[in-house]
Amino acid sequence: MEKKGIKPFKFMECAVIPIATGIKAQNLRELQTGLTQIPDSSIYFHFWGRMLRPHISE
């Protein structure tokens, strides 16, 4: 049951990720398990990569 005023956690994903990795997650437990199956360097790159790459602000 959801507490009043608290929104449920939503994880937005890209449809390409399960195709590239073969790893799918339907809930947080499956996401946690999936994260243990991929290299830490991949998580780091995809989390910080966009912020570390040079880009032009509009």
C-alpha distance matrix in Angstrom:
0.0 3.8 6.5 9.4 12.1 10.7 11.2 10.2 13.3 15.8 19.0 21.9 24.6 28.1 28.9 32.1 30.5 29.6 33.1 34.9 33.2 32.0 28.7 25.5 21.8 18.8 16.3 16.7 18.3 20.8 21.5 22.3 24.6 26.2 27.0 29.0 31.1 32.6 35.1 34.1 36.8 35.0 31.8 34.0 36.0 33.1 31.2 34.3 36.8 36.4 36.7 39.7 41.7 44.1 43.1 44.5 42.4 42.8
3.8 0.0 3.8 6.4 8.5 7.0 7.7 7.5 10.9 13.6 17.1 19.9 23.0 26.5 27.7 30.9 29.3 28.9 32.4 34.0 32.5 31.7 28.5 25.2 21.6 18.8 16.2 16.3 18.6 21.0 21.0 21.9 24.6 25.9 26.3 28.6 30.8 31.9 34.2 32.9 35.3 33.5 30.2 32.1 34.0 31.2 29.0 31.9 34.5 33.8 33.9 37.1 39.0 41.3 40.2 41.4 39.2 39.5
6.5 3.8 0.0 3.8 6.3 5.6 8.1 9.3 12.5 15.6 19.1 21.9 25.2 28.8 30.4 33.4 31.8 31.7 35.2 36.6 35.1 34.6 31.2 28.1 24.5 22.0 19.1 18.6 20.9 23.6 23.3 23.8 26.8 28.2 28.2 30.4 32.9 33.8 35.8 34.2 36.5 35.0 31.5 33.1 35.2 32.4 30.0 32.6 35.4 34.6 34.3 37.5 39.7 41.7 40.7 41.8 39.3 39.7
9.4 6.4 3.8 0.0 3.8 5.6 8.2 10.7 14.1 16.7 20.4 22.7 26.2 29.7 31.4 34.6 33.2 33.4 36.8 38.2 37.0 36.7 33.4 30.3 26.7 24.2 21.7 21.3 23.9 26.4 25.8 26.6 29.7 30.8 30.6 33.1 35.5 36.1 38.0 36.3 38.4 36.8 33.3 34.6 36.5 33.7 31.1 33.5 36.2 35.1 34.7 38.1 40.1 41.8 40.5 41.3 38.6 38.7
12.1 8.5 6.3 3.8 0.0 3.8 6.4 9.8 12.7 15.1 18.7 20.7 24.4 27.8 29.9 32.9 31.7 32.3 35.6 36.7 35.8 35.7 32.6 29.6 26.2 24.0 21.5 20.9 23.9 26.2 25.0 25.9 29.2 30.0 29.5 32.1 34.6 34.8 36.5 34.6 36.4 34.8 31.3 32.3 34.1 31.3 28.6 30.7 33.5 32.2 31.6 35.0 37.0 38.6 37.2 37.8 35.0 35.1
10.7 7.0 5.6 5.6 3.8 0.0 3.8 6.6 9.2 12.1 15.5 18.0 21.6 25.1 27.2 30.1 28.5 29.1 32.5 33.6 32.4 32.4 29.1 26.2 22.8 20.7 18.0 17.2 20.2 22.5 21.3 22.1 25.4 26.3 25.7 28.4 30.8 31.1 32.8 31.0 32.9 31.4 27.8 29.1 30.9 28.2 25.5 27.9 30.7 29.7 29.2 32.5 34.6 36.5 35.3 36.3 33.8 34.2
11.2 7.7 8.1 8.2 6.4 3.8 0.0 3.8 6.6 8.8 12.4 14.6 18.2 21.6 23.6 26.6 25.3 25.9 29.2 30.4 29.4 29.4 26.3 23.3 20.0 17.9 15.7 15.3 18.6 20.4 19.1 20.4 23.6 24.0 23.7 26.6 28.8 28.9 30.8 29.2 31.0 29.1 25.7 27.2 28.7 25.7 23.4 25.9 28.4 27.3 27.2 30.6 32.4 34.3 33.0 34.0 31.6 31.9
10.2 7.5 9.3 10.7 9.8 6.6 3.8 0.0 3.8 6.3 9.9 12.6 15.9 19.4 21.2 24.1 22.6 22.8 26.2 27.5 26.4 26.1 22.9 19.8 16.4 14.3 11.9 11.7 15.0 16.7 15.7 17.1 20.2 20.7 20.7 23.5 25.5 26.0 28.1 26.8 28.8 26.8 23.5 25.4 27.0 23.9 21.9 24.9 27.2 26.5 26.8 30.0 31.7 34.0 32.9 34.3 32.2 32.8
13.3 10.9 12.5 14.1 12.7 9.2 6.6 3.8 0.0 3.8 6.7 9.9 13.0 16.7 18.7 21.3 19.5 20.0 23.5 24.4 23.2 23.3 20.0 17.2 13.9 12.5 10.0 9.2 12.8 14.3 12.6 14.1 17.3 17.5 17.2 20.2 22.2 22.4 24.5 23.1 25.0 23.1 19.7 21.6 23.2 20.3 18.2 21.3 23.7 23.1 23.5 26.6 28.4 30.8 30.0 31.6 29.8 30.7
15.8 13.6 15.6 16.7 15.1 12.1 8.8 6.3 3.8 0.0 3.8 6.3 9.6 13.2 15.2 18.0 16.6 17.2 20.5 21.6 20.8 20.9 18.0 15.1 12.3 11.0 9.6 9.6 13.4 13.9 11.9 14.2 17.2 16.6 16.5 19.9 21.3 21.2 23.4 22.4 24.0 21.5 18.5 20.6 21.7 18.3 16.8 20.0 21.9 21.1 22.0 25.1 26.5 28.9 27.9 29.5 27.9 28.5
19.0 17.1 19.1 20.4 18.7 15.5 12.4 9.9 6.7 3.8 0.0 3.8 6.4 10.1 12.4 14.7 13.0 13.9 17.2 18.1 17.3 17.7 14.8 12.4 10.0 9.8 9.0 8.8 12.4 12.1 9.5 12.2 14.9 13.7 13.5 17.1 18.2 17.8 20.0 19.1 20.5 17.9 15.1 17.4 18.2 14.9 13.7 17.2 18.8 18.2 19.5 22.5 23.7 26.3 25.5 27.5 26.3 27.2
21.9 19.9 21.9 22.7 20.7 18.0 14.6 12.6 9.9 6.3 3.8 0.0 3.8 7.1 9.7 12.3 11.4 12.8 15.6 16.6 16.5 17.2 15.0 12.7 11.3 11.4 11.8 12.1 15.5 14.5 11.9 14.9 17.2 15.2 15.1 18.9 19.4 18.4 20.5 20.0 20.7 17.7 15.4 17.6 17.6 13.9 13.4 16.7 17.6 16.5 18.3 21.3 22.0 24.4 23.3 25.1 24.0 24.7
24.6 23.0 25.2 26.2 24.4 21.6 18.2 15.9 13.0 9.6 6.4 3.8 0.0 3.7 6.4 8.6 7.6 9.4 12.0 12.8 13.1 13.9 12.2 10.3 10.0 11.0 12.2 12.9 15.7 13.8 11.2 14.4 16.1 13.5 13.6 17.4 17.2 16.0 18.3 18.3 18.8 15.4 13.7 16.3 15.9 12.2 12.6 16.0 16.3 15.7 18.1 20.6 20.9 23.6 22.7 24.8 24.3 25.1
28.1 26.5 28.8 29.7 27.8 25.1 21.6 19.4 16.7 13.2 10.1 7.1 3.7 0.0 3.8 5.4 5.8 8.2 9.7 10.6 11.8 13.0 12.3 11.1 12.0 13.4 15.2 16.1 18.5 16.1 13.7 17.0 18.1 14.9 15.3 18.8 18.0 16.4 18.5 19.0 18.9 15.3 14.4 16.9 15.6 12.0 13.5 16.5 15.9 15.1 18.1 20.4 20.0 22.6 21.6 23.7 23.6 24.3
28.9 27.7 30.4 31.4 29.9 27.2 23.6 21.2 18.7 15.2 12.4 9.7 6.4 3.8 0.0 3.8 5.6 6.4 7.2 9.3 10.9 11.1 11.2 9.9 11.6 12.8 15.5 17.1 19.1 16.2 14.6 18.1 18.5 15.3 16.4 19.7 18.3 17.1 19.7 20.8 20.9 17.1 16.8 19.6 18.3 14.9 16.8 19.9 19.0 18.5 21.6 23.7 23.0 25.6 24.6 26.7 26.8 27.4
32.1 30.9 33.4 34.6 32.9 30.1 26.6 24.1 21.3 18.0 14.7 12.3 8.6 5.4 3.8 0.0 3.8 5.8 5.2 6.1 8.6 9.8 10.7 10.7 13.2 15.2 17.8 18.9 20.5 17.4 15.6 18.7 18.7 15.1 16.0 19.0 17.1 15.4 17.7 19.2 18.7 14.9 15.3 18.1 16.2 13.3 15.9 18.7 17.3 17.1 20.6 22.1 21.2 23.9 23.2 25.7 26.3 27.1
30.5 29.3 31.8 33.2 31.7 28.5 25.3 22.6 19.5 16.6 13.0 11.4 7.6 5.8 5.6 3.8 0.0 3.8 5.4 5.2 6.0 7.7 7.7 8.2 10.6 13.3 15.4 16.1 17.4 14.3 12.3 15.1 15.1 11.5 12.2 15.2 13.4 11.8 14.2 15.7 15.7 11.9 12.1 15.2 14.0 11.1 13.6 16.7 15.8 16.3 19.5 20.9 20.5 23.6 23.5 26.2 26.8 28.1
29.6 28.9 31.7 33.4 32.3 29.1 25.9 22.8 20.0 17.2 13.9 12.8 9.4 8.2 6.4 5.8 3.8 0.0 3.8 5.5 5.2 4.8 5.1 5.4 8.7 11.3 14.0 15.3 16.1 12.6 11.5 14.6 13.8 10.4 12.3 14.8 12.7 12.1 15.3 17.2 17.8 14.2 14.4 17.9 17.1 14.5 16.7 20.0 19.4 20.1 23.1 24.5 24.3 27.5 27.3 30.0 30.5 31.7
33.1 32.4 35.2 36.8 35.6 32.5 29.2 26.2 23.5 20.5 17.2 15.6 12.0 9.7 7.2 5.2 5.4 3.8 0.0 3.8 5.7 5.5 7.8 8.8 12.3 14.8 17.7 19.1 19.7 16.2 15.3 18.2 17.1 13.6 15.4 17.6 15.0 14.1 16.8 19.2 19.2 15.6 16.5 19.7 18.3 16.0 18.7 21.7 20.4 21.0 24.4 25.5 24.8 27.7 27.6 30.2 31.1 32.1
34.9 34.0 36.6 38.2 36.7 33.6 30.4 27.5 24.4 21.6 18.1 16.6 12.8 10.6 9.3 6.1 5.2 5.5 3.8 0.0 3.8 6.0 8.3 10.4 13.7 16.8 19.2 19.9 20.4 17.0 15.5 17.9 16.9 13.1 14.2 16.2 13.4 11.7 13.9 16.4 16.0 12.4 14.1 17.0 15.4 13.5 16.7 19.3 17.8 18.9 22.3 22.9 22.1 25.3 25.5 28.5 29.6 31.0
33.2 32.5 35.1 37.0 35.8 32.4 29.4 26.4 23.2 20.8 17.3 16.5 13.1 11.8 10.9 8.6 6.0 5.2 5.7 3.8 0.0 3.8 5.2 8.3 11.6 15.0 17.1 17.5 17.5 14.0 12.8 14.8 13.4 9.7 11.1 12.7 9.7 8.6 11.4 14.1 14.5 11.2 12.5 15.9 15.0 13.4 16.2 19.1 18.2 19.8 22.8 23.4 23.2 26.7 27.2 30.3 31.4 33.0
32.0 31.7 34.6 36.7 35.7 32.4 29.4 26.1 23.3 20.9 17.7 17.2 13.9 13.0 11.1 9.8 7.7 4.8 5.5 6.0 3.8 0.0 3.8 6.6 10.2 13.3 15.9 17.0 16.6 12.9 12.7 15.0 13.0 9.8 12.3 13.6 10.6 10.8 14.1 16.9 17.8 14.6 15.5 19.1 18.6 16.8 19.2 22.3 21.7 23.0 26.1 26.9 26.8 30.2 30.5 33.5 34.3 35.7
28.7 28.5 31.2 33.4 32.6 29.1 26.3 22.9 20.0 18.0 14.8 15.0 12.2 12.3 11.2 10.7 7.7 5.1 7.8 8.3 5.2 3.8 0.0 3.8 6.9 10.4 12.5 13.2 12.9 9.2 8.9 11.2 9.5 6.2 9.1 10.8 8.5 9.2 12.9 15.1 16.6 13.6 13.6 17.4 17.6 15.6 17.4 20.8 20.7 22.2 24.8 25.9 26.3 29.8 30.1 33.1 33.6 35.1
25.5 25.2 28.1 30.3 29.6 26.2 23.3 19.8 17.2 15.1 12.4 12.7 10.3 11.1 9.9 10.7 8.2 5.4 8.8 10.4 8.3 6.6 3.8 0.0 3.8 6.8 9.4 11.0 11.2 7.5 7.6 10.8 9.8 7.3 10.2 12.6 11.2 12.1 15.7 17.4 19.1 15.9 15.2 19.0 19.3 16.7 18.0 21.6 21.9 22.8 25.4 26.9 27.4 30.7 30.7 33.4 33.5 34.8
21.8 21.6 24.5 26.7 26.2 22.8 20.0 16.4 13.9 12.3 10.0 11.3 10.0 12.0 11.6 13.2 10.6 8.7 12.3 13.7 11.6 10.2 6.9 3.8 0.0 3.8 5.6 7.4 8.0 4.8 5.0 8.5 8.5 7.1 9.7 12.3 12.1 13.3 16.8 17.7 19.8 17.0 15.4 19.1 19.9 17.2 17.7 21.5 22.4 23.2 25.3 27.2 28.1 31.3 31.2 33.8 33.5 34.8
18.8 18.8 22.0 24.2 24.0 20.7 17.9 14.3 12.5 11.0 9.8 11.4 11.0 13.4 12.8 15.2 13.3 11.3 14.8 16.8 15.0 13.3 10.4 6.8 3.8 0.0 3.8 7.2 8.3 6.3 7.4 10.7 11.1 10.6 13.0 15.5 15.7 17.0 20.5 21.1 23.3 20.5 18.6 22.1 23.0 20.1 20.2 24.0 25.1 25.4 27.4 29.6 30.6 33.7 33.2 35.6 34.9 35.9
16.3 16.2 19.1 21.7 21.5 18.0 15.7 11.9 10.0 9.6 9.0 11.8 12.2 15.2 15.5 17.8 15.4 14.0 17.7 19.2 17.1 15.9 12.5 9.4 5.6 3.8 0.0 3.8 5.6 5.4 6.3 8.8 10.1 10.6 12.4 14.7 15.8 17.2 20.4 20.5 23.0 20.6 18.2 21.5 23.0 20.2 19.6 23.4 25.0 25.5 27.0 29.3 30.7 33.8 33.5 35.8 35.0 36.1
16.7 16.3 18.6 21.3 20.9 17.2 15.3 11.7 9.2 9.6 8.8 12.1 12.9 16.1 17.1 18.9 16.1 15.3 19.1 19.9 17.5 17.0 13.2 11.0 7.4 7.2 3.8 0.0 3.8 5.4 4.9 6.1 8.6 9.6 10.4 12.6 14.5 15.9 18.6 18.1 20.9 19.0 16.2 19.1 21.1 18.7 17.6 21.2 23.3 24.0 25.1 27.3 29.1 32.3 32.3 34.7 33.9 35.3
18.3 18.6 20.9 23.9 23.9 20.2 18.6 15.0 12.8 13.4 12.4 15.5 15.7 18.5 19.1 20.5 17.4 16.1 19.7 20.4 17.5 16.6 12.9 11.2 8.0 8.3 5.6 3.8 0.0 3.8 5.4 5.1 6.3 8.6 10.0 11.1 13.0 15.2 18.1 18.0 21.2 19.5 17.1 20.2 22.4 20.4 19.6 23.2 25.2 26.4 27.5 29.3 31.2 34.6 34.9 37.5 36.9 38.5
20.8 21.0 23.6 26.4 26.2 22.5 20.4 16.7 14.3 13.9 12.1 14.5 13.8 16.1 16.2 17.4 14.3 12.6 16.2 17.0 14.0 12.9 9.2 7.5 4.8 6.3 5.4 5.4 3.8 0.0 3.8 5.4 5.0 6.0 8.5 10.0 10.9 13.0 16.4 17.0 19.9 17.8 15.9 19.4 21.1 18.9 18.9 22.5 24.0 25.2 26.9 28.5 30.0 33.4 33.7 36.5 36.1 37.6
21.5 21.0 23.3 25.8 25.0 21.3 19.1 15.7 12.6 11.9 9.5 11.9 11.2 13.7 14.6 15.6 12.3 11.5 15.3 15.5 12.8 12.7 8.9 7.6 5.0 7.4 6.3 4.9 5.4 3.8 0.0 3.8 5.4 5.0 6.1 8.8 10.0 11.2 14.2 14.3 16.9 14.8 12.5 15.9 17.6 15.4 15.1 18.8 20.4 21.5 23.1 24.8 26.3 29.7 30.0 32.8 32.5 34.1
22.3 21.9 23.8 26.6 25.9 22.1 20.4 17.1 14.1 14.2 12.2 14.9 14.4 17.0 18.1 18.7 15.1 14.6 18.2 17.9 14.8 15.0 11.2 10.8 8.5 10.7 8.8 6.1 5.1 5.4 3.8 0.0 3.8 5.5 5.2 6.7 9.2 10.8 13.2 12.9 16.1 14.8 12.3 15.4 17.8 16.2 15.5 18.9 20.9 22.6 23.7 25.1 27.0 30.5 31.2 34.2 33.8 35.8
24.6 24.6 26.8 29.7 29.2 25.4 23.6 20.2 17.3 17.2 14.9 17.2 16.1 18.1 18.5 18.7 15.1 13.8 17.1 16.9 13.4 13.0 9.5 9.8 8.5 11.1 10.1 8.6 6.3 5.0 5.4 3.8 0.0 3.8 5.5 5.4 6.9 9.6 12.6 13.3 16.5 15.2 13.6 16.9 19.0 17.7 17.7 21.1 22.6 24.5 26.0 27.1 28.7 32.4 33.2 36.3 36.3 38.3
26.2 25.9 28.2 30.8 30.0 26.3 24.0 20.7 17.5 16.6 13.7 15.2 13.5 14.9 15.3 15.1 11.5 10.4 13.6 13.1 9.7 9.8 6.2 7.3 7.1 10.6 10.6 9.6 8.6 6.0 5.0 5.5 3.8 0.0 3.8 5.4 5.2 7.1 10.5 11.7 14.4 12.4 11.2 14.9 16.4 14.8 15.5 18.9 20.0 21.8 23.7 24.7 26.0 29.7 30.4 33.5 33.7 35.6
27.0 26.3 28.2 30.6 29.5 25.7 23.7 20.7 17.2 16.5 13.5 15.1 13.6 15.3 16.4 16.0 12.2 12.3 15.4 14.2 11.1 12.3 9.1 10.2 9.7 13.0 12.4 10.4 10.0 8.5 6.1 5.2 5.5 3.8 0.0 3.8 5.4 5.7 8.2 8.5 11.4 9.9 8.1 11.5 13.5 12.4 12.6 15.8 17.2 19.4 20.8 21.7 23.4 27.0 28.1 31.3 31.5 33.7
29.0 28.6 30.4 33.1 32.1 28.4 26.6 23.5 20.2 19.9 17.1 18.9 17.4 18.8 19.7 19.0 15.2 14.8 17.6 16.2 12.7 13.6 10.8 12.6 12.3 15.5 14.7 12.6 11.1 10.0 8.8 6.7 5.4 5.4 3.8 0.0 3.8 5.7 7.7 8.4 11.9 11.3 10.2 13.2 15.4 15.1 15.4 18.2 19.6 22.1 23.5 23.9 25.7 29.4 30.8 34.1 34.5 36.9
31.1 30.8 32.9 35.5 34.6 30.8 28.8 25.5 22.2 21.3 18.2 19.4 17.2 18.0 18.3 17.1 13.4 12.7 15.0 13.4 9.7 10.6 8.5 11.2 12.1 15.7 15.8 14.5 13.0 10.9 10.0 9.2 6.9 5.2 5.4 3.8 0.0 3.8 6.9 9.2 11.9 10.7 10.8 14.0 15.5 15.1 16.3 19.1 19.8 22.4 24.2 24.4 25.7 29.5 30.8 34.2 34.9 37.2
32.6 31.9 33.8 36.1 34.8 31.1 28.9 26.0 22.4 21.2 17.8 18.4 16.0 16.4 17.1 15.4 11.8 12.1 14.1 11.7 8.6 10.8 9.2 12.1 13.3 17.0 17.2 15.9 15.2 13.0 11.2 10.8 9.6 7.1 5.7 5.7 3.8 0.0 3.8 6.5 8.5 7.0 7.7 10.9 11.9 11.8 13.4 16.0 16.3 19.0 21.0 21.0 22.1 25.9 27.3 30.8 31.7 34.1
35.1 34.2 35.8 38.0 36.5 32.8 30.8 28.1 24.5 23.4 20.0 20.5 18.3 18.5 19.7 17.7 14.2 15.3 16.8 13.9 11.4 14.1 12.9 15.7 16.8 20.5 20.4 18.6 18.1 16.4 14.2 13.2 12.6 10.5 8.2 7.7 6.9 3.8 0.0 3.8 5.3 5.4 6.9 8.9 10.1 11.3 12.8 14.5 14.8 18.0 19.6 19.0 20.3 24.1 26.0 29.7 30.8 33.5
34.1 32.9 34.2 36.3 34.6 31.0 29.2 26.8 23.1 22.4 19.1 20.0 18.3 19.0 20.8 19.2 15.7 17.2 19.2 16.4 14.1 16.9 15.1 17.4 17.7 21.1 20.5 18.1 18.0 17.0 14.3 12.9 13.3 11.7 8.5 8.4 9.2 6.5 3.8 0.0 3.8 5.4 5.2 6.2 8.6 10.1 10.6 12.0 13.1 16.4 17.3 16.8 18.7 22.5 24.5 28.1 29.0 31.8
36.8 35.3 36.5 38.4 36.4 32.9 31.0 28.8 25.0 24.0 20.5 20.7 18.8 18.9 20.9 18.7 15.7 17.8 19.2 16.0 14.5 17.8 16.6 19.1 19.8 23.3 23.0 20.9 21.2 19.9 16.9 16.1 16.5 14.4 11.4 11.9 11.9 8.5 5.3 3.8 0.0 3.8 5.5 5.0 6.0 8.6 9.8 10.4 10.5 14.1 15.3 14.2 15.7 19.5 21.7 25.4 26.7 29.7
35.0 33.5 35.0 36.8 34.8 31.4 29.1 26.8 23.1 21.5 17.9 17.7 15.4 15.3 17.1 14.9 11.9 14.2 15.6 12.4 11.2 14.6 13.6 15.9 17.0 20.5 20.6 19.0 19.5 17.8 14.8 14.8 15.2 12.4 9.9 11.3 10.7 7.0 5.4 5.4 3.8 0.0 3.8 5.4 5.1 6.2 8.4 10.0 9.6 12.8 14.7 14.2 15.2 19.0 20.7 24.4 25.5 28.2
31.8 30.2 31.5 33.3 31.3 27.8 25.7 23.5 19.7 18.5 15.1 15.4 13.7 14.4 16.8 15.3 12.1 14.4 16.5 14.1 12.5 15.5 13.6 15.2 15.4 18.6 18.2 16.2 17.1 15.9 12.5 12.3 13.6 11.2 8.1 10.2 10.8 7.7 6.9 5.2 5.5 3.8 0.0 3.8 5.5 5.4 5.9 8.4 9.4 12.1 13.5 13.8 15.5 19.2 20.7 24.1 24.7 27.3
34.0 32.1 33.1 34.6 32.3 29.1 27.2 25.4 21.6 20.6 17.4 17.6 16.3 16.9 19.6 18.1 15.2 17.9 19.7 17.0 15.9 19.1 17.4 19.0 19.1 22.1 21.5 19.1 20.2 19.4 15.9 15.4 16.9 14.9 11.5 13.2 14.0 10.9 8.9 6.2 5.0 5.4 3.8 0.0 3.8 5.6 5.2 5.8 7.3 10.5 11.1 10.8 13.0 16.7 18.6 22.1 22.8 25.8
36.0 34.0 35.2 36.5 34.1 30.9 28.7 27.0 23.2 21.7 18.2 17.6 15.9 15.6 18.3 16.2 14.0 17.1 18.3 15.4 15.0 18.6 17.6 19.3 19.9 23.0 23.0 21.1 22.4 21.1 17.6 17.8 19.0 16.4 13.5 15.4 15.5 11.9 10.1 8.6 6.0 5.1 5.5 3.8 0.0 3.8 5.6 5.5 4.7 8.1 9.8 9.1 10.3 14.1 16.0 19.6 20.8 23.7
33.1 31.2 32.4 33.7 31.3 28.2 25.7 23.9 20.3 18.3 14.9 13.9 12.2 12.0 14.9 13.3 11.1 14.5 16.0 13.5 13.4 16.8 15.6 16.7 17.2 20.1 20.2 18.7 20.4 18.9 15.4 16.2 17.7 14.8 12.4 15.1 15.1 11.8 11.3 10.1 8.6 6.2 5.4 5.6 3.8 0.0 3.8 5.8 5.3 7.2 9.6 10.4 11.2 14.8 15.8 19.2 19.9 22.4
31.2 29.0 30.0 31.1 28.6 25.5 23.4 21.9 18.2 16.8 13.7 13.4 12.6 13.5 16.8 15.9 13.6 16.7 18.7 16.7 16.2 19.2 17.4 18.0 17.7 20.2 19.6 17.6 19.6 18.9 15.1 15.5 17.7 15.5 12.6 15.4 16.3 13.4 12.8 10.6 9.8 8.4 5.9 5.2 5.6 3.8 0.0 3.8 5.9 7.4 8.3 9.7 11.7 15.1 16.0 19.1 19.3 21.8
34.3 31.9 32.6 33.5 30.7 27.9 25.9 24.9 21.3 20.0 17.2 16.7 16.0 16.5 19.9 18.7 16.7 20.0 21.7 19.3 19.1 22.3 20.8 21.6 21.5 24.0 23.4 21.2 23.2 22.5 18.8 18.9 21.1 18.9 15.8 18.2 19.1 16.0 14.5 12.0 10.4 10.0 8.4 5.8 5.5 5.8 3.8 0.0 3.8 5.7 5.4 6.2 8.8 12.1 13.5 16.8 17.2 20.2
36.8 34.5 35.4 36.2 33.5 30.7 28.4 27.2 23.7 21.9 18.8 17.6 16.3 15.9 19.0 17.3 15.8 19.4 20.4 17.8 18.2 21.7 20.7 21.9 22.4 25.1 25.0 23.3 25.2 24.0 20.4 20.9 22.6 20.0 17.2 19.6 19.8 16.3 14.8 13.1 10.5 9.6 9.4 7.3 4.7 5.3 5.9 3.8 0.0 3.8 5.5 5.2 6.2 9.9 11.5 15.0 16.2 19.2
36.4 33.8 34.6 35.1 32.2 29.7 27.3 26.5 23.1 21.1 18.2 16.5 15.7 15.1 18.5 17.1 16.3 20.1 21.0 18.9 19.8 23.0 22.2 22.8 23.2 25.4 25.5 24.0 26.4 25.2 21.5 22.6 24.5 21.8 19.4 22.1 22.4 19.0 18.0 16.4 14.1 12.8 12.1 10.5 8.1 7.2 7.4 5.7 3.8 0.0 3.8 5.5 5.4 8.3 8.7 12.0 12.8 15.6
36.7 33.9 34.3 34.7 31.6 29.2 27.2 26.8 23.5 22.0 19.5 18.3 18.1 18.1 21.6 20.6 19.5 23.1 24.4 22.3 22.8 26.1 24.8 25.4 25.3 27.4 27.0 25.1 27.5 26.9 23.1 23.7 26.0 23.7 20.8 23.5 24.2 21.0 19.6 17.3 15.3 14.7 13.5 11.1 9.8 9.6 8.3 5.4 5.5 3.8 0.0 3.8 5.7 7.8 8.7 11.6 11.9 15.1
39.7 37.1 37.5 38.1 35.0 32.5 30.6 30.0 26.6 25.1 22.5 21.3 20.6 20.4 23.7 22.1 20.9 24.5 25.5 22.9 23.4 26.9 25.9 26.9 27.2 29.6 29.3 27.3 29.3 28.5 24.8 25.1 27.1 24.7 21.7 23.9 24.4 21.0 19.0 16.8 14.2 14.2 13.8 10.8 9.1 10.4 9.7 6.2 5.2 5.5 3.8 0.0 3.8 6.5 8.9 12.4 13.5 17.1
41.7 39.0 39.7 40.1 37.0 34.6 32.4 31.7 28.4 26.5 23.7 22.0 20.9 20.0 23.0 21.2 20.5 24.3 24.8 22.1 23.2 26.8 26.3 27.4 28.1 30.6 30.7 29.1 31.2 30.0 26.3 27.0 28.7 26.0 23.4 25.7 25.7 22.1 20.3 18.7 15.7 15.2 15.5 13.0 10.3 11.2 11.7 8.8 6.2 5.4 5.7 3.8 0.0 3.8 6.3 10.1 12.1 15.4
44.1 41.3 41.7 41.8 38.6 36.5 34.3 34.0 30.8 28.9 26.3 24.4 23.6 22.6 25.6 23.9 23.6 27.5 27.7 25.3 26.7 30.2 29.8 30.7 31.3 33.7 33.8 32.3 34.6 33.4 29.7 30.5 32.4 29.7 27.0 29.4 29.5 25.9 24.1 22.5 19.5 19.0 19.2 16.7 14.1 14.8 15.1 12.1 9.9 8.3 7.8 6.5 3.8 0.0 3.8 7.1 9.7 13.1
43.1 40.2 40.7 40.5 37.2 35.3 33.0 32.9 30.0 27.9 25.5 23.3 22.7 21.6 24.6 23.2 23.5 27.3 27.6 25.5 27.2 30.5 30.1 30.7 31.2 33.2 33.5 32.3 34.9 33.7 30.0 31.2 33.2 30.4 28.1 30.8 30.8 27.3 26.0 24.5 21.7 20.7 20.7 18.6 16.0 15.8 16.0 13.5 11.5 8.7 8.7 8.9 6.3 3.8 0.0 3.8 6.4 9.5
44.5 41.4 41.8 41.3 37.8 36.3 34.0 34.3 31.6 29.5 27.5 25.1 24.8 23.7 26.7 25.7 26.2 30.0 30.2 28.5 30.3 33.5 33.1 33.4 33.8 35.6 35.8 34.7 37.5 36.5 32.8 34.2 36.3 33.5 31.3 34.1 34.2 30.8 29.7 28.1 25.4 24.4 24.1 22.1 19.6 19.2 19.1 16.8 15.0 12.0 11.6 12.4 10.1 7.1 3.8 0.0 3.8 6.4
42.4 39.2 39.3 38.6 35.0 33.8 31.6 32.2 29.8 27.9 26.3 24.0 24.3 23.6 26.8 26.3 26.8 30.5 31.1 29.6 31.4 34.3 33.6 33.5 33.5 34.9 35.0 33.9 36.9 36.1 32.5 33.8 36.3 33.7 31.5 34.5 34.9 31.7 30.8 29.0 26.7 25.5 24.7 22.8 20.8 19.9 19.3 17.2 16.2 12.8 11.9 13.5 12.1 9.7 6.4 3.8 0.0 3.8
42.8 39.5 39.7 38.7 35.1 34.2 31.9 32.8 30.7 28.5 27.2 24.7 25.1 24.3 27.4 27.1 28.1 31.7 32.1 31.0 33.0 35.7 35.1 34.8 34.8 35.9 36.1 35.3 38.5 37.6 34.1 35.8 38.3 35.6 33.7 36.9 37.2 34.1 33.5 31.8 29.7 28.2 27.3 25.8 23.7 22.4 21.8 20.2 19.2 15.6 15.1 17.1 15.4 13.1 9.5 6.4 3.8 0.0
